Amino acid sequence: MSADAAVEAAARLLDRARHAVALTGAGVSTESGLPDFRSPGGLWAGVDPMAVASLSAFQRAPQAFYDFYRRRLALLRDARPNPAHLALARLEAAGRLQAVITQNVDGLHQAAGSRRVLELHGSLHRAACATCGARRPIAELEAALDRGALPVCPACGGLLRPDVVLFEELLPADVYAEAEALCRRADVLLVVGSSLQVTPAASLPEVTLEAGGRLIIVNQEPTPLDHAALVLRGRAGTILPPLADRLLAAT
Ligand code: NAD
């Protein structure tokens, strides 16, 4: 199928959908200048994830953990939504998409105007105290690190950390349950920029398929579920805007 025919077929599927939902991964944000994890040059290139982004790394070697997150926070400062985020927000505003479930922690869907965003892995825009759980603005954590100090909770003196899900931690159960319910109800799940290698998020498309829904996958590389999906191969920022244009022109 040509690229154009694939976009047309996806627009037709979404046009017939009553409850379409999107699931996004790091690939939806690479065109905003945020590296993904697993691509060449991604965040894991030359880095052992368990040494910098796991709960035990935070507990054993907080400095390496903070150095890694400081780099990510610096990248985030200049990041703006790209045409892929904006297309998803347009689809929701037009009533064609019920929600965006995201594995990302960058807040770019909300910045683009998406309203119902389920953050499976938390948010880099918040800090949380590792001891008492108090939520604090991420700026407090950054300011401490910029001074060369460890970020400390003003309430209890515990260490502040970004309010994201680390390796060795569970996803927030309430958010995951809501995401699962959305995927079960979805007649179309539009998966954008996820390698579909990280569970449990990667099992959400299976929930849609088992309940009889269809999958559309937008990715520049193959994924393990391509055989069960309508695949649009290429960059999300190139594919999603014309897809939204076609769908909304048909409205
Ligand atoms: P991943 O790195 O495993 O996969 C990204 C996928 O997107 C790859 O298959 C890649 O080929 C594809 N891709 C990259 N750029 C693309 C583009 N422009 N258009 C289309 N496809 C593109 O990421 P994942 O599946 O989201 O893995 C999950 C983990 O990544 C989560 O733990 C998440 O928290 C984390 N993560 C989030 C961010 C962020 O918030 N922006 C950044 C890096 C990693």
Boltz pocket constraint, residues with backbone or C-beta under 6 A from the ligand:
constraints:
  - pocket:
      binder: B
      contacts: [[A, 24], [A, 25], [A, 26], [A, 27], [A, 28], [A, 29], [A, 30], [A, 31], [A, 34], [A, 35], [A, 36], [A, 37], [A, 38], [A, 39], [A, 42], [A, 43], [A, 103], [A, 104], [A, 105], [A, 106], [A, 107], [A, 121], [A, 192], [A, 193], [A, 194], [A, 195], [A, 196], [A, 197], [A, 198], [A, 218], [A, 219], [A, 220], [A, 221], [A, 222], [A, 234], [A, 235], [A, 236], [A, 237]]
      max_distance: 6.0
